[in-house]
């Protein structure tokens, strides 16, 4: 039971960024890879929503 190195490849960490007026963005990280690298890092470039259709 619980998280182990052996079952960590079956677990995903999901980070979602939301900001009013911008597209939502999601990044997913595999826990096994995060354990091997000993870090999780990412970059989100905010993309304005296309409001011309409204």
Residue, then its C-alpha position, 0 to 999 in steps of 0.5 A: x500500500x502507498x507510493x513506492x518507487x516500483x509503483x511510482x510510474x503509475x502515478x501522475x502529478x497534474x498542475x493546472x494554471x488558470x487566469x481570467x482572460x487567458x487559456x487554461x494550461x495543464x502540465x502532467x509529470x510522471x512521479x517516477x521521472x520526478x523521483x529520478x530527477x529529484x525535481x519537477x519544473x515547468x514553464x507556462x507561457x500565458x496565452x490570451x483567450x480569443x475574445x473576438x468570437x464573443 
